[in-house]
Amino acid sequence: MSQTESFSIIGEETMPDHVYRIIQVAGSSGKSIEDAIQNAVGRASRTLRQVGWFEVVETRGHVEDGKVAHYQVTLKVGFTLDDDD
């Protein structure tokens, strides 16, 4: 997938023709994978305008004393580029 790409159909739903920029971010949490995703998306949304989607590309964690101590996820995050108008 390229850095910018136009999507018009996802499944059966029609989407407007937007061009997206795709970046990767990593989020972490001591609580859960879901919290790690929320942390990453929330932080990206504070910096970027028009965040529209994410894809989890990697999940990993840290183990201490035989138990999961920390979760980390790497996400691709897509946001719509501003129009030139």
HTML snippet that shows the backbone in 3Dmol.js (N, CA, C, O; Angstrom):
<script src="https://3Dmol.org/build/3Dmol-min.js"></script>
<div id="view" style="width:600px;height:400px;position:relative"></div>
<script>
const pdb = `
ATOM      1  N   MET A   1       0.845  -1.172   0.000  1.00  0.00           N
ATOM      2  CA  MET A   1       0.000   0.000   0.000  1.00  0.00           C
ATOM      3  C   MET A   1       0.888   1.231   0.000  1.00  0.00           C
ATOM      4  O   MET A   1       1.889   1.273   0.714  1.00  0.00           O
ATOM      5  N   SER A   2       0.535   2.230  -0.787  1.00  0.00           N
ATOM      6  CA  SER A   2       1.361   3.430  -0.895  1.00  0.00           C
ATOM      7  C   SER A   2       1.061   4.401   0.242  1.00  0.00           C
ATOM      8  O   SER A   2       0.087   4.230   0.976  1.00  0.00           O
ATOM      9  N   GLN A   3       1.906   5.421   0.381  1.00  0.00           N
ATOM     10  CA  GLN A   3       1.712   6.429   1.419  1.00  0.00           C
ATOM     11  C   GLN A   3       0.406   7.193   1.249  1.00  0.00           C
ATOM     12  O   GLN A   3      -0.231   7.551   2.240  1.00  0.00           O
ATOM     13  N   THR A   4      -0.001   7.446   0.016  1.00  0.00           N
ATOM     14  CA  THR A   4      -1.288   8.082  -0.237  1.00  0.00           C
ATOM     15  C   THR A   4      -2.061   7.189  -1.181  1.00  0.00           C
ATOM     16  O   THR A   4      -1.504   6.641  -2.132  1.00  0.00           O
ATOM     17  N   GLU A   5      -3.342   7.047  -0.914  1.00  0.00           N
ATOM     18  CA  GLU A   5      -4.141   6.154  -1.725  1.00  0.00           C
ATOM     19  C   GLU A   5      -5.584   6.618  -1.681  1.00  0.00           C
ATOM     20  O   GLU A   5      -6.064   7.078  -0.645  1.00  0.00           O
ATOM     21  N   SER A   6      -6.269   6.499  -2.796  1.00  0.00           N
ATOM     22  CA  SER A   6      -7.671   6.870  -2.866  1.00  0.00           C
ATOM     23  C   SER A   6      -8.514   5.615  -2.748  1.00  0.00           C
ATOM     24  O   SER A   6      -8.275   4.637  -3.455  1.00  0.00           O
ATOM     25  N   PHE A   7      -9.495   5.634  -1.863  1.00  0.00           N
ATOM     26  CA  PHE A   7     -10.393   4.514  -1.669  1.00  0.00           C
ATOM     27  C   PHE A   7     -11.780   4.934  -2.106  1.00  0.00           C
ATOM     28  O   PHE A   7     -12.213   6.043  -1.792  1.00  0.00           O
ATOM     29  N   SER A   8     -12.493   4.068  -2.829  1.00  0.00           N
ATOM     30  CA  SER A   8     -13.857   4.415  -3.183  1.00  0.00           C
ATOM     31  C   SER A   8     -14.866   3.409  -2.663  1.00  0.00           C
ATOM     32  O   SER A   8     -16.016   3.777  -2.427  1.00  0.00           O
ATOM     33  N   ILE A   9     -14.480   2.151  -2.474  1.00  0.00           N
ATOM     34  CA  ILE A   9     -15.423   1.170  -1.951  1.00  0.00           C
ATOM     35  C   ILE A   9     -14.714   0.306  -0.917  1.00  0.00           C
ATOM     36  O   ILE A   9     -13.618  -0.195  -1.165  1.00  0.00           O
ATOM     37  N   ILE A  10     -15.334   0.136   0.227  1.00  0.00           N
ATOM     38  CA  ILE A  10     -14.861  -0.794   1.237  1.00  0.00           C
ATOM     39  C   ILE A  10     -16.017  -1.758   1.464  1.00  0.00           C
ATOM     40  O   ILE A  10     -17.073  -1.354   1.950  1.00  0.00           O
ATOM     41  N   GLY A  11     -15.830  -3.011   1.121  1.00  0.00           N
ATOM     42  CA  GLY A  11     -16.923  -3.974   1.209  1.00  0.00           C
ATOM     43  C   GLY A  11     -18.024  -3.546   0.263  1.00  0.00           C
ATOM     44  O   GLY A  11     -17.785  -3.350  -0.929  1.00  0.00           O
ATOM     45  N   GLU A  12     -19.216  -3.401   0.784  1.00  0.00           N
ATOM     46  CA  GLU A  12     -20.365  -2.986  -0.014  1.00  0.00           C
ATOM     47  C   GLU A  12     -20.633  -1.488   0.104  1.00  0.00           C
ATOM     48  O   GLU A  12     -21.422  -0.940  -0.666  1.00  0.00           O
ATOM     49  N   GLU A  13     -19.986  -0.821   1.056  1.00  0.00           N
ATOM     50  CA  GLU A  13     -20.263   0.585   1.302  1.00  0.00           C
ATOM     51  C   GLU A  13     -19.429   1.473   0.393  1.00  0.00           C
ATOM     52  O   GLU A  13     -18.248   1.206   0.170  1.00  0.00           O
ATOM     53  N   THR A  14     -20.041   2.529  -0.132  1.00  0.00           N
ATOM     54  CA  THR A  14     -19.321   3.496  -0.944  1.00  0.00           C
ATOM     55  C   THR A  14     -18.754   4.570  -0.019  1.00  0.00           C
ATOM     56  O   THR A  14     -19.436   5.046   0.890  1.00  0.00           O
ATOM     57  N   MET A  15     -17.511   4.941  -0.261  1.00  0.00           N
ATOM     58  CA  MET A  15     -16.845   5.984   0.500  1.00  0.00           C
ATOM     59  C   MET A  15     -16.498   7.120  -0.437  1.00  0.00           C
ATOM     60  O   MET A  15     -16.214   6.892  -1.613  1.00  0.00           O
ATOM     61  N   PRO A  16     -16.519   8.346   0.073  1.00  0.00           N
ATOM     62  CA  PRO A  16     -16.071   9.460  -0.780  1.00  0.00           C
ATOM     63  C   PRO A  16     -14.623   9.231  -1.212  1.00  0.00           C
ATOM     64  O   PRO A  16     -13.856   8.562  -0.520  1.00  0.00           O
ATOM     65  N   ASP A  17     -14.264   9.791  -2.358  1.00  0.00           N
ATOM     66  CA  ASP A  17     -12.888   9.663  -2.842  1.00  0.00           C
ATOM     67  C   ASP A  17     -11.996  10.638  -2.093  1.00  0.00           C
ATOM     68  O   ASP A  17     -11.918  11.813  -2.449  1.00  0.00           O
ATOM     69  N   HIS A  18     -11.331  10.158  -1.067  1.00  0.00           N
ATOM     70  CA  HIS A  18     -10.391  10.952  -0.284  1.00  0.00           C
ATOM     71  C   HIS A  18      -8.998  10.411  -0.521  1.00  0.00           C
ATOM     72  O   HIS A  18      -8.826   9.259  -0.919  1.00  0.00           O
ATOM     73  N   VAL A  19      -8.025  11.233  -0.278  1.00  0.00           N
ATOM     74  CA  VAL A  19      -6.639  10.795  -0.291  1.00  0.00           C
ATOM     75  C   VAL A  19      -6.178  10.810   1.157  1.00  0.00           C
ATOM     76  O   VAL A  19      -6.366  11.792   1.875  1.00  0.00           O
ATOM     77  N   TYR A  20      -5.574   9.709   1.573  1.00  0.00           N
ATOM     78  CA  TYR A  20      -5.147   9.558   2.949  1.00  0.00           C
ATOM     79  C   TYR A  20      -3.635   9.526   3.046  1.00  0.00           C
ATOM     80  O   TYR A  20      -2.949   9.040   2.146  1.00  0.00           O
ATOM     81  N   ARG A  21      -3.133  10.042   4.129  1.00  0.00           N
ATOM     82  CA  ARG A  21      -1.731   9.876   4.501  1.00  0.00           C
ATOM     83  C   ARG A  21      -1.724   8.774   5.551  1.00  0.00           C
ATOM     84  O   ARG A  21      -2.595   8.742   6.419  1.00  0.00           O
ATOM     85  N   ILE A  22      -0.759   7.881   5.482  1.00  0.00           N
ATOM     86  CA  ILE A  22      -0.687   6.761   6.413  1.00  0.00           C
ATOM     87  C   ILE A  22       0.618   6.860   7.195  1.00  0.00           C
ATOM     88  O   ILE A  22       1.700   6.981   6.621  1.00  0.00           O
ATOM     89  N   ILE A  23       0.489   6.806   8.524  1.00  0.00           N
ATOM     90  CA  ILE A  23       1.665   6.814   9.386  1.00  0.00           C
ATOM     91  C   ILE A  23       1.591   5.599  10.309  1.00  0.00           C
ATOM     92  O   ILE A  23       0.547   4.957  10.420  1.00  0.00           O
ATOM     93  N   GLN A  24       2.686   5.296  10.955  1.00  0.00           N
ATOM     94  CA  GLN A  24       2.683   4.241  11.962  1.00  0.00           C
ATOM     95  C   GLN A  24       2.948   4.848  13.327  1.00  0.00           C
ATOM     96  O   GLN A  24       3.806   5.715  13.487  1.00  0.00           O
ATOM     97  N   VAL A  25       2.188   4.370  14.310  1.00  0.00           N
ATOM     98  CA  VAL A  25       2.385   4.779  15.698  1.00  0.00           C
ATOM     99  C   VAL A  25       2.345   3.530  16.569  1.00  0.00           C
ATOM    100  O   VAL A  25       1.781   2.507  16.181  1.00  0.00           O
ATOM    101  N   ALA A  26       2.944   3.622  17.736  1.00  0.00           N
ATOM    102  CA  ALA A  26       2.893   2.519  18.698  1.00  0.00           C
ATOM    103  C   ALA A  26       2.252   3.032  19.971  1.00  0.00           C
ATOM    104  O   ALA A  26       2.570   4.122  20.446  1.00  0.00           O
ATOM    105  N   GLY A  27       1.348   2.238  20.517  1.00  0.00           N
ATOM    106  CA  GLY A  27       0.706   2.568  21.784  1.00  0.00           C
ATOM    107  C   GLY A  27       0.967   1.465  22.778  1.00  0.00           C
ATOM    108  O   GLY A  27       1.170   0.308  22.409  1.00  0.00           O
ATOM    109  N   SER A  28       0.958   1.838  24.059  1.00  0.00           N
ATOM    110  CA  SER A  28       1.208   0.827  25.075  1.00  0.00           C
ATOM    111  C   SER A  28       0.263   1.010  26.250  1.00  0.00           C
ATOM    112  O   SER A  28      -0.315   2.079  26.447  1.00  0.00           O
ATOM    113  N   SER A  29       0.118  -0.062  27.030  1.00  0.00           N
ATOM    114  CA  SER A  29      -0.732  -0.042  28.211  1.00  0.00           C
ATOM    115  C   SER A  29      -0.333  -1.192  29.122  1.00  0.00           C
ATOM    116  O   SER A  29       0.058  -2.260  28.652  1.00  0.00           O
ATOM    117  N   GLY A  30      -0.431  -0.975  30.391  1.00  0.00           N
ATOM    118  CA  GLY A  30      -0.230  -2.050  31.360  1.00  0.00           C
ATOM    119  C   GLY A  30      -1.511  -2.808  31.614  1.00  0.00           C
ATOM    120  O   GLY A  30      -1.513  -3.804  32.338  1.00  0.00           O
ATOM    121  N   LYS A  31      -2.615  -2.343  31.020  1.00  0.00           N
ATOM    122  CA  LYS A  31      -3.938  -2.901  31.300  1.00  0.00           C
ATOM    123  C   LYS A  31      -4.424  -3.896  30.237  1.00  0.00           C
ATOM    124  O   LYS A  31      -4.815  -5.014  30.570  1.00  0.00           O
ATOM    125  N   SER A  32      -4.400  -3.483  28.929  1.00  0.00           N
ATOM    126  CA  SER A  32      -4.950  -4.347  27.882  1.00  0.00           C
ATOM    127  C   SER A  32      -4.509  -3.888  26.495  1.00  0.00           C
ATOM    128  O   SER A  32      -4.012  -2.777  26.311  1.00  0.00           O
ATOM    129  N   ILE A  33      -4.707  -4.786  25.522  1.00  0.00           N
ATOM    130  CA  ILE A  33      -4.442  -4.435  24.126  1.00  0.00           C
ATOM    131  C   ILE A  33      -5.375  -3.316  23.687  1.00  0.00           C
ATOM    132  O   ILE A  33      -4.955  -2.389  22.995  1.00  0.00           O
ATOM    133  N   GLU A  34      -6.640  -3.401  24.086  1.00  0.00           N
ATOM    134  CA  GLU A  34      -7.609  -2.369  23.713  1.00  0.00           C
ATOM    135  C   GLU A  34      -7.188  -0.997  24.228  1.00  0.00           C
ATOM    136  O   GLU A  34      -7.307  -0.001  23.515  1.00  0.00           O
ATOM    137  N   ASP A  35      -6.697  -0.943  25.462  1.00  0.00           N
ATOM    138  CA  ASP A  35      -6.220   0.338  26.004  1.00  0.00           C
ATOM    139  C   ASP A  35      -4.997   0.840  25.244  1.00  0.00           C
ATOM    140  O   ASP A  35      -4.845   2.043  25.036  1.00  0.00           O
ATOM    141  N   ALA A  36      -4.127  -0.076  24.832  1.00  0.00           N
ATOM    142  CA  ALA A  36      -2.959   0.327  24.046  1.00  0.00           C
ATOM    143  C   ALA A  36      -3.398   0.933  22.717  1.00  0.00           C
ATOM    144  O   ALA A  36      -2.818   1.922  22.268  1.00  0.00           O
ATOM    145  N   ILE A  37      -4.422   0.348  22.078  1.00  0.00           N
ATOM    146  CA  ILE A  37      -4.969   0.903  20.836  1.00  0.00           C
ATOM    147  C   ILE A  37      -5.574   2.274  21.100  1.00  0.00           C
ATOM    148  O   ILE A  37      -5.299   3.223  20.365  1.00  0.00           O
ATOM    149  N   GLN A  38      -6.391   2.390  22.136  1.00  0.00           N
ATOM    150  CA  GLN A  38      -7.020   3.680  22.472  1.00  0.00           C
ATOM    151  C   GLN A  38      -5.961   4.747  22.744  1.00  0.00           C
ATOM    152  O   GLN A  38      -6.115   5.889  22.313  1.00  0.00           O
ATOM    153  N   ASN A  39      -4.895   4.390  23.449  1.00  0.00           N
ATOM    154  CA  ASN A  39      -3.821   5.349  23.735  1.00  0.00           C
ATOM    155  C   ASN A  39      -3.168   5.839  22.445  1.00  0.00           C
ATOM    156  O   ASN A  39      -2.918   7.034  22.286  1.00  0.00           O
ATOM    157  N   ALA A  40      -2.894   4.920  21.530  1.00  0.00           N
ATOM    158  CA  ALA A  40      -2.244   5.297  20.263  1.00  0.00           C
ATOM    159  C   ALA A  40      -3.163   6.161  19.403  1.00  0.00           C
ATOM    160  O   ALA A  40      -2.739   7.197  18.891  1.00  0.00           O
ATOM    161  N   VAL A  41      -4.419   5.743  19.240  1.00  0.00           N
ATOM    162  CA  VAL A  41      -5.366   6.507  18.415  1.00  0.00           C
ATOM    163  C   VAL A  41      -5.664   7.863  19.049  1.00  0.00           C
ATOM    164  O   VAL A  41      -5.732   8.875  18.352  1.00  0.00           O
ATOM    165  N   GLY A  42      -5.840   7.883  20.351  1.00  0.00           N
ATOM    166  CA  GLY A  42      -6.115   9.145  21.046  1.00  0.00           C
ATOM    167  C   GLY A  42      -4.982  10.144  20.898  1.00  0.00           C
ATOM    168  O   GLY A  42      -5.216  11.329  20.659  1.00  0.00           O
ATOM    169  N   ARG A  43      -3.765   9.668  21.039  1.00  0.00           N
ATOM    170  CA  ARG A  43      -2.608  10.559  20.912  1.00  0.00           C
ATOM    171  C   ARG A  43      -2.450  11.048  19.480  1.00  0.00           C
ATOM    172  O   ARG A  43      -2.185  12.229  19.256  1.00  0.00           O
ATOM    173  N   ALA A  44      -2.609  10.157  18.509  1.00  0.00           N
ATOM    174  CA  ALA A  44      -2.511  10.556  17.102  1.00  0.00           C
ATOM    175  C   ALA A  44      -3.588  11.580  16.766  1.00  0.00           C
ATOM    176  O   ALA A  44      -3.332  12.519  16.011  1.00  0.00           O
ATOM    177  N   SER A  45      -4.780  11.414  17.312  1.00  0.00           N
ATOM    178  CA  SER A  45      -5.898  12.332  17.031  1.00  0.00           C
ATOM    179  C   SER A  45      -5.680  13.721  17.624  1.00  0.00           C
ATOM    180  O   SER A  45      -6.243  14.698  17.130  1.00  0.00           O
ATOM    181  N   ARG A  46      -4.880  13.818  18.663  1.00  0.00           N
ATOM    182  CA  ARG A  46      -4.585  15.141  19.228  1.00  0.00           C
ATOM    183  C   ARG A  46      -3.603  15.915  18.354  1.00  0.00           C
ATOM    184  O   ARG A  46      -3.570  17.145  18.398  1.00  0.00           O
ATOM    185  N   THR A  47      -2.811  15.209  17.566  1.00  0.00           N
ATOM    186  CA  THR A  47      -1.806  15.837  16.718  1.00  0.00           C
ATOM    187  C   THR A  47      -2.281  16.005  15.278  1.00  0.00           C
ATOM    188  O   THR A  47      -1.975  17.008  14.633  1.00  0.00           O
ATOM    189  N   LEU A  48      -3.022  15.030  14.778  1.00  0.00           N
ATOM    190  CA  LEU A  48      -3.439  15.002  13.374  1.00  0.00           C
ATOM    191  C   LEU A  48      -4.918  15.355  13.244  1.00  0.00           C
ATOM    192  O   LEU A  48      -5.729  15.008  14.102  1.00  0.00           O
ATOM    193  N   ARG A  49      -5.257  16.051  12.153  1.00  0.00           N
ATOM    194  CA  ARG A  49      -6.668  16.326  11.861  1.00  0.00           C
ATOM    195  C   ARG A  49      -7.221  15.204  10.995  1.00  0.00           C
ATOM    196  O   ARG A  49      -6.493  14.597  10.209  1.00  0.00           O
ATOM    197  N   GLN A  50      -8.497  14.937  11.142  1.00  0.00           N
ATOM    198  CA  GLN A  50      -9.245  14.042  10.270  1.00  0.00           C
ATOM    199  C   GLN A  50      -8.724  12.610  10.264  1.00  0.00           C
ATOM    200  O   GLN A  50      -8.639  11.982   9.209  1.00  0.00           O
ATOM    201  N   VAL A  51      -8.371  12.088  11.452  1.00  0.00           N
ATOM    202  CA  VAL A  51      -8.007  10.671  11.549  1.00  0.00           C
ATOM    203  C   VAL A  51      -9.259   9.862  11.237  1.00  0.00           C
ATOM    204  O   VAL A  51     -10.309  10.072  11.845  1.00  0.00           O
ATOM    205  N   GLY A  52      -9.146   8.931  10.280  1.00  0.00           N
ATOM    206  CA  GLY A  52     -10.328   8.215   9.837  1.00  0.00           C
ATOM    207  C   GLY A  52     -10.314   6.720  10.079  1.00  0.00           C
ATOM    208  O   GLY A  52     -11.376   6.098  10.108  1.00  0.00           O
ATOM    209  N   TRP A  53      -9.149   6.127  10.254  1.00  0.00           N
ATOM    210  CA  TRP A  53      -9.102   4.679  10.428  1.00  0.00           C
ATOM    211  C   TRP A  53      -7.755   4.255  10.989  1.00  0.00           C
ATOM    212  O   TRP A  53      -6.791   5.020  10.992  1.00  0.00           O
ATOM    213  N   PHE A  54      -7.716   3.012  11.463  1.00  0.00           N
ATOM    214  CA  PHE A  54      -6.455   2.426  11.913  1.00  0.00           C
ATOM    215  C   PHE A  54      -6.454   0.939  11.581  1.00  0.00           C
ATOM    216  O   PHE A  54      -7.500   0.328  11.364  1.00  0.00           O
ATOM    217  N   GLU A  55      -5.260   0.382  11.549  1.00  0.00           N
ATOM    218  CA  GLU A  55      -5.066  -1.054  11.338  1.00  0.00           C
ATOM    219  C   GLU A  55      -3.970  -1.514  12.289  1.00  0.00           C
ATOM    220  O   GLU A  55      -2.876  -0.949  12.297  1.00  0.00           O
ATOM    221  N   VAL A  56      -4.253  -2.523  13.080  1.00  0.00           N
ATOM    222  CA  VAL A  56      -3.231  -3.085  13.969  1.00  0.00           C
ATOM    223  C   VAL A  56      -2.306  -3.954  13.111  1.00  0.00           C
ATOM    224  O   VAL A  56      -2.751  -4.913  12.481  1.00  0.00           O
ATOM    225  N   VAL A  57      -1.027  -3.610  13.095  1.00  0.00           N
ATOM    226  CA  VAL A  57      -0.069  -4.363  12.278  1.00  0.00           C
ATOM    227  C   VAL A  57       0.853  -5.246  13.123  1.00  0.00           C
ATOM    228  O   VAL A  57       1.490  -6.160  12.599  1.00  0.00           O
ATOM    229  N   GLU A  58       0.923  -4.976  14.408  1.00  0.00           N
ATOM    230  CA  GLU A  58       1.761  -5.792  15.278  1.00  0.00           C
ATOM    231  C   GLU A  58       1.260  -5.683  16.710  1.00  0.00           C
ATOM    232  O   GLU A  58       0.873  -4.607  17.167  1.00  0.00           O
ATOM    233  N   THR A  59       1.271  -6.796  17.403  1.00  0.00           N
ATOM    234  CA  THR A  59       0.910  -6.833  18.821  1.00  0.00           C
ATOM    235  C   THR A  59       2.028  -7.567  19.552  1.00  0.00           C
ATOM    236  O   THR A  59       2.474  -8.631  19.121  1.00  0.00           O
ATOM    237  N   ARG A  60       2.463  -6.999  20.635  1.00  0.00           N
ATOM    238  CA  ARG A  60       3.483  -7.666  21.430  1.00  0.00           C
ATOM    239  C   ARG A  60       3.339  -7.235  22.878  1.00  0.00           C
ATOM    240  O   ARG A  60       2.516  -6.377  23.195  1.00  0.00           O
ATOM    241  N   GLY A  61       4.126  -7.819  23.747  1.00  0.00           N
ATOM    242  CA  GLY A  61       4.032  -7.484  25.164  1.00  0.00           C
ATOM    243  C   GLY A  61       5.300  -7.845  25.906  1.00  0.00           C
ATOM    244  O   GLY A  61       6.250  -8.402  25.356  1.00  0.00           O
ATOM    245  N   HIS A  62       5.267  -7.508  27.154  1.00  0.00           N
ATOM    246  CA  HIS A  62       6.399  -7.742  28.045  1.00  0.00           C
ATOM    247  C   HIS A  62       5.921  -8.665  29.166  1.00  0.00           C
ATOM    248  O   HIS A  62       4.844  -8.470  29.729  1.00  0.00           O
ATOM    249  N   VAL A  63       6.735  -9.667  29.480  1.00  0.00           N
ATOM    250  CA  VAL A  63       6.379 -10.640  30.515  1.00  0.00           C
ATOM    251  C   VAL A  63       7.320 -10.472  31.698  1.00  0.00           C
ATOM    252  O   VAL A  63       8.536 -10.363  31.541  1.00  0.00           O
ATOM    253  N   GLU A  64       6.721 -10.453  32.895  1.00  0.00           N
ATOM    254  CA  GLU A  64       7.497 -10.427  34.143  1.00  0.00           C
ATOM    255  C   GLU A  64       6.936 -11.487  35.074  1.00  0.00           C
ATOM    256  O   GLU A  64       5.723 -11.567  35.267  1.00  0.00           O
ATOM    257  N   ASP A  65       7.793 -12.285  35.639  1.00  0.00           N
ATOM    258  CA  ASP A  65       7.391 -13.345  36.582  1.00  0.00           C
ATOM    259  C   ASP A  65       6.293 -14.234  36.019  1.00  0.00           C
ATOM    260  O   ASP A  65       5.374 -14.628  36.737  1.00  0.00           O
ATOM    261  N   GLY A  66       6.393 -14.549  34.726  1.00  0.00           N
ATOM    262  CA  GLY A  66       5.441 -15.452  34.107  1.00  0.00           C
ATOM    263  C   GLY A  66       4.081 -14.856  33.807  1.00  0.00           C
ATOM    264  O   GLY A  66       3.156 -15.585  33.447  1.00  0.00           O
ATOM    265  N   LYS A  67       3.937 -13.537  33.947  1.00  0.00           N
ATOM    266  CA  LYS A  67       2.659 -12.865  33.690  1.00  0.00           C
ATOM    267  C   LYS A  67       2.860 -11.702  32.733  1.00  0.00           C
ATOM    268  O   LYS A  67       3.934 -11.103  32.672  1.00  0.00           O
ATOM    269  N   VAL A  68       1.801 -11.394  31.985  1.00  0.00           N
ATOM    270  CA  VAL A  68       1.855 -10.243  31.070  1.00  0.00           C
ATOM    271  C   VAL A  68       1.926  -8.978  31.911  1.00  0.00           C
ATOM    272  O   VAL A  68       1.059  -8.722  32.747  1.00  0.00           O
ATOM    273  N   ALA A  69       2.967  -8.193  31.681  1.00  0.00           N
ATOM    274  CA  ALA A  69       3.165  -6.960  32.439  1.00  0.00           C
ATOM    275  C   ALA A  69       2.809  -5.722  31.621  1.00  0.00           C
ATOM    276  O   ALA A  69       2.458  -4.683  32.182  1.00  0.00           O
ATOM    277  N   HIS A  70       2.901  -5.832  30.293  1.00  0.00           N
ATOM    278  CA  HIS A  70       2.698  -4.658  29.451  1.00  0.00           C
ATOM    279  C   HIS A  70       2.312  -5.091  28.044  1.00  0.00           C
ATOM    280  O   HIS A  70       2.825  -6.087  27.536  1.00  0.00           O
ATOM    281  N   TYR A  71       1.415  -4.350  27.418  1.00  0.00           N
ATOM    282  CA  TYR A  71       0.984  -4.608  26.043  1.00  0.00           C
ATOM    283  C   TYR A  71       1.471  -3.467  25.155  1.00  0.00           C
ATOM    284  O   TYR A  71       1.492  -2.310  25.577  1.00  0.00           O
ATOM    285  N   GLN A  72       1.859  -3.793  23.931  1.00  0.00           N
ATOM    286  CA  GLN A  72       2.220  -2.774  22.954  1.00  0.00           C
ATOM    287  C   GLN A  72       1.647  -3.164  21.599  1.00  0.00           C
ATOM    288  O   GLN A  72       1.725  -4.323  21.190  1.00  0.00           O
ATOM    289  N   VAL A  73       1.070  -2.186  20.909  1.00  0.00           N
ATOM    290  CA  VAL A  73       0.541  -2.408  19.564  1.00  0.00           C
ATOM    291  C   VAL A  73       1.156  -1.381  18.623  1.00  0.00           C
ATOM    292  O   VAL A  73       1.386  -0.231  18.997  1.00  0.00           O
ATOM    293  N   THR A  74       1.413  -1.812  17.407  1.00  0.00           N
ATOM    294  CA  THR A  74       1.835  -0.900  16.346  1.00  0.00           C
ATOM    295  C   THR A  74       0.662  -0.781  15.391  1.00  0.00           C
ATOM    296  O   THR A  74       0.099  -1.784  14.950  1.00  0.00           O
ATOM    297  N   LEU A  75       0.296   0.460  15.074  1.00  0.00           N
ATOM    298  CA  LEU A  75      -0.855   0.732  14.227  1.00  0.00           C
ATOM    299  C   LEU A  75      -0.447   1.510  12.992  1.00  0.00           C
ATOM    300  O   LEU A  75       0.454   2.347  13.043  1.00  0.00           O
ATOM    301  N   LYS A  76      -1.115   1.229  11.879  1.00  0.00           N
ATOM    302  CA  LYS A  76      -1.130   2.154  10.752  1.00  0.00           C
ATOM    303  C   LYS A  76      -2.336   3.046  11.004  1.00  0.00           C
ATOM    304  O   LYS A  76      -3.425   2.552  11.295  1.00  0.00           O
ATOM    305  N   VAL A  77      -2.149   4.339  10.896  1.00  0.00           N
ATOM    306  CA  VAL A  77      -3.225   5.302  11.108  1.00  0.00           C
ATOM    307  C   VAL A  77      -3.383   6.111   9.831  1.00  0.00           C
ATOM    308  O   VAL A  77      -2.409   6.651   9.307  1.00  0.00           O
ATOM    309  N   GLY A  78      -4.605   6.193   9.334  1.00  0.00           N
ATOM    310  CA  GLY A  78      -4.882   6.963   8.126  1.00  0.00           C
ATOM    311  C   GLY A  78      -5.648   8.227   8.449  1.00  0.00           C
ATOM    312  O   GLY A  78      -6.607   8.206   9.220  1.00  0.00           O
ATOM    313  N   PHE A  79      -5.221   9.325   7.858  1.00  0.00           N
ATOM    314  CA  PHE A  79      -5.942  10.584   8.032  1.00  0.00           C
ATOM    315  C   PHE A  79      -6.078  11.264   6.686  1.00  0.00           C
ATOM    316  O   PHE A  79      -5.197  11.166   5.832  1.00  0.00           O
ATOM    317  N   THR A  80      -7.207  11.965   6.506  1.00  0.00           N
ATOM    318  CA  THR A  80      -7.510  12.622   5.240  1.00  0.00           C
ATOM    319  C   THR A  80      -6.649  13.854   5.081  1.00  0.00           C
ATOM    320  O   THR A  80      -6.534  14.664   6.001  1.00  0.00           O
ATOM    321  N   LEU A  81      -6.044  13.997   3.913  1.00  0.00           N
ATOM    322  CA  LEU A  81      -5.265  15.197   3.622  1.00  0.00           C
ATOM    323  C   LEU A  81      -6.217  16.359   3.368  1.00  0.00           C
ATOM    324  O   LEU A  81      -7.281  16.180   2.775  1.00  0.00           O
ATOM    325  N   ASP A  82      -5.832  17.546   3.817  1.00  0.00           N
ATOM    326  CA  ASP A  82      -6.651  18.734   3.600  1.00  0.00           C
ATOM    327  C   ASP A  82      -6.790  19.019   2.118  1.00  0.00           C
ATOM    328  O   ASP A  82      -5.869  18.774   1.338  1.00  0.00           O
ATOM    329  N   ASP A  83      -7.960  19.543   1.731  1.00  0.00           N
ATOM    330  CA  ASP A  83      -8.162  19.968   0.343  1.00  0.00           C
ATOM    331  C   ASP A  83      -7.309  21.185   0.053  1.00  0.00           C
ATOM    332  O   ASP A  83      -6.911  21.910   0.965  1.00  0.00           O
ATOM    333  N   ASP A  84      -7.029  21.408  -1.238  1.00  0.00           N
ATOM    334  CA  ASP A  84      -6.202  22.549  -1.645  1.00  0.00           C
ATOM    335  C   ASP A  84      -6.968  23.865  -1.661  1.00  0.00           C
ATOM    336  O   ASP A  84      -6.362  24.923  -1.835  1.00  0.00           O
ATOM    337  N   ASP A  85      -8.310  23.823  -1.481  1.00  0.00           N
ATOM    338  CA  ASP A  85      -9.089  25.069  -1.591  1.00  0.00           C
ATOM    339  C   ASP A  85      -8.714  26.053  -0.535  1.00  0.00           C
ATOM    340  O   ASP A  85      -9.272  27.149  -0.486  1.00  0.00           O
TER     341      ASP A  85
END
`;
const viewer = $3Dmol.createViewer("view");
viewer.addModel(pdb, "pdb");
viewer.setStyle({}, {cartoon: {color: "spectrum"}});
viewer.zoomTo();
viewer.render();
</script>
